[in-house]
Amino acid sequence: MASALSDNENTCAIPGCGKLSELAQGNGRSANFCRYHVQRKSRHGSHWHHTYSANELRPYLETASRWLAAQQDANPAVVIAIREVDYLLAGSGRVEPAMNLRGLSAAVRARIAFARLSEAEVPAKRLVAIYLAVAALIEDDFESHRTREFQIVQSAKAAHRLASGTHRRWMMWNPKGEDVPFEIHAYPRSSGLVLRRIGEAMENVVDPLVGAAVPEIINQKTEKFGPHPSHHVAAG
């Protein structure tokens, strides 16, 4: 009995995993989760929930964008949030190539991520809409992981997808004939502390809107696109 209890205590807490915890394996510090699920949380903000795809987020993002457009002239809090994100983008400094980010702190890499969004001319209103859309999706999905960390990481990943990489194209000299086209595509790692820093910056500005916005966004989204699929599962 003691041996079985010890084995259970050393097993990853995710149901059905069965792997030993990092601490038991000797390859990390977590006593409750295996290395795979610890790394999964680093990438997704949750030990078990997946990252929402662009298709899953799209109806909420479209609805959040319409909600912002309708509120922008009448709601001072919306104007302030968009203006604050504008300041965040404008003050983000210069862009560094993705291949030069190794060794930089999470705070610096987060600042560069916002600089990349600024360079790509992603509007502040888009980032505000992303944060609200993610908050609405998490609230509307009965099977979601409702934690602050999951919210900020999912918001950061959705923003990160808009301008995440460095792309270089040039003609390389060929001594045997015509110059040859050459390309490099480098993408910064989308995980870890940098995602938390990006998400926290968005949270600090947009979170005051969530309480009023999310119920309306969910209602409007449901009217146009129907309920979230998890509602059908729950009803069944």
N, C-alpha and C positions, 0 to 999 in steps of 0.2 A: 504493500500500500504506500509506504513512504517513497519507494522508488518511482511508482507511477505518479505520485503527486509532484515529485521533483521534476519528472519529465514534462508534465503539464505546465509547470511554472516556467520551464525553459522554452516553451513553444510559442511561436508568434501568435499574437492575440487576434489576428484576422481569421475569422471562421473559415475553415477549409484549407488554410495554408499548410500547416503541419511542419514548417521549417523551424529550426532552432532560432532563438533570438540572436541578435548581434553579439550580445554579451556572452551567451552560451557558446557561440561559434568562435569567439575570440577575434572577431573582425570589426568590432564597433562597441558603442557604449549603451545601446538600447537594451534594456532587460525585457521589453514587452513586444518588440517587433523584429522581424528578420531584416537582413540587409536590403532585400528587394523592396520591402514595403517602406523602409526608412527612406530609400532613394526615391520611391514613388511619391512620398509626401514632399520631398524636396522639389520635385518637378511639378506636381499638381496641386499642392496645398492640402492634400488628404492622403491618408494611408491607403484608402480603398476606392475613392471616387475618381472617375476619369475626368480629363479636361474637356469642357464643353467645346464642341466643334463650332465652326462658323455657321453651319446650317442650323444647329440647335439654337444659337444665339440670335440669328437673323430676325425672326419675327419680334423678339423683344427689343432689339436694337432699332428696328424701324419704328416701333411704337414709342420707344423712349425719345427718339429724334422728333417725332411729331408732337409729343407731349412738351418737349423743351421749346419747340417753335411756337406752340400755343401759349406757353407761359412766359416767354421771354420779355414781352412788353408789359406784363401785368404783375409779375412776381419778382420783387427785388432780390430775393435769395438766389434765383436762377441767374440773374444778371451778375451777381457777385461771384457765383461759382464759376461761370464761364470766364469772367475777367481774371479770376485768380489762376485758372489753368493757363490762360493766355500769358500771364506773368511768368508762370512756371516754365512754359516753353521758351518765352523770350529770354529768360535769364539762364538758360541751360548751357550756354557757352558753345564751344566748337565741337564738331563731330570728330571722333577718332575712328580709324578703320577697325573693323571687328577683329582682325588678326592681331591688333596691338593691345587688346584688353587684358590679356593674361597678366596676373599679378596686381592689377588695380583693385582697390577696395570696392565693396558693394555699393557704397554711396557714390563713388566716382562713376562706376559703371551705370548706375541708375541715372545719374545726371546726363551721361552720354546717350543713354536710351531716349531721354526726352529731347536731347539735341538732335538726334536722328529723326524723331517725329517732327520737330520744328523744321528741319531741312527738307523733309518730305512734304511740308506744308499741310500737315494734318491739322484741321481746325480744332480749337479748344472745345467747341461744342460737341465734336465727335467723341472726345475722351470723356466728357461729362456723360454723354449718352451711353457709352460703353459701361461705365461704372453702374449707372442706374439699370441698364439692361441686365447685367450680370446679377445684381441684387434681386431684380424681379424674377429672373429665371430660377435662381436658387430658392426663392420663396415659393414659387409656383410648382416646382418639381417636388412632389411628395417623397421622392427617393434621394433627394440631394443631401449634401453634408452641410448643415447650417452652422458653420463656425466662421469667425472673423478671418482666420488665416486662409480658409478656402475662398472666401469672398475677395480678399485683396490679391491673392495669387491669380485667381481666374480673371480678375479685371486687368491685372498686369499682363498676363499672357495674351489676352484679347487685344490690348493696346500694342504689345510687342510685335504682334503679327503684321501690323500696318507698315512698319519700317524697321525690320530687324537686322538686315544684312548689309554687307559691303560688297559692291560689285565693281569689278575693274575689267575693262576690255582694251586691248591694244594690239598692234601689229608687231610681231616678232620677226626680227631679221633672219632670213634663211639664206645661208651661203650658197645653197645649191639651186636657188630659184626665187620665186616670188615670196614676199613676206607672208608669214602665216598668222592668221588671227589667233589670239590667245585670251582666255578669260579666267578670272578668279572670282569665285563666289564664296564668301565667308560669312558665317552666322554665329553670333555670340550665343553662349550656352543659356538656354531658357530654363533656369532652375535656381534654387538656392536663395541666398540672402538678397541678391539683386532684384529678384521678383518681388520680395517682400518690401523692399525700399520703394520700388515703382508703385506698387499697390498702396502703400502707406501714404505716399504723396498724393495720390488720387483720392484716397479716403479722407484725408485731412480737409480737402476742399469740397468734395461732393457729398460726403455722408450726411450733412445737415438736410439735404433734400430728400433722402431716402424714405423717411417716415411718411411724408405726404405723397411722394411720387409713385412709389412702388405699387400700392393698391390700385391707383388709377391706371398705371401702365399694364398691370395684369388684367384688369377689367377690359381695357381697350384692346389689348392683344387678344383676349378670348373672344371678344365680339367679332374681330376680323379674321383671326386664324384658327379659332377653336381652342378647346382646353389642352393643357399639356398631356402628352400620352400617359403619364403616370396616374392621371385622374381616372382613365379607363381601367387601368390595372387595379386601382383601389376599389372602383365600383364593382369590378368583376369578382 
